[in-house]
Amino acid sequence: MSKKEFVRKTTVELIELDEKINVVGLSFNKCKKTGFVELKGSMMDFELYGHFDKLDDVAEKRQPDTNFTIWANDDLFIGKWVNGDNEQDEIFSTVTIPQGKYLKVLWNAETFDQLVGDYMGGEQEAKDAYINEHGIVFHDEYMYVEVYPQDTINGSETEYPEAYMLTRVCT
């Protein structure tokens, strides 16, 4: 079975997270301090993205395996969704995505590189239009989350890659 012709998909909706999501991984600020991952530039260089392999030993990964990129508390964080409350240590950090309302923007692309690169600008435009149309206000504790479910991020023989982002909003 082959893939259907590619059709660009972007959806924007307001969702409610009924339970918190615990994510264990690498913090840009902590890596800069400890040297666990050699980082040369500023946070805007996205150097952590190339180090998801360092998360292979994270215990209690939730299935399906899901990678997260989180901007919160003046830090960039990459991690894995885990079961339970994992402890922080000298290498790994824990970020909790709290229950509540989030703006969810889902998108697809023909390739993984387009998914995480070129196409993300279009998602921002769709998100901004939804915000303006519905009068959405962001939460004071800003949290922006990119979610990469490993069962959909690379696509398959019949489906194109897709991912989504969450932004915390006021209720």
Summary of the structure (lengths in Angstrom):
residues: 171
radius of gyration: 16.4
end to end distance: 44.2
largest distance: 49.3
contacts: 479
relative contact order: 0.24
helix: 23%
strand: 36%
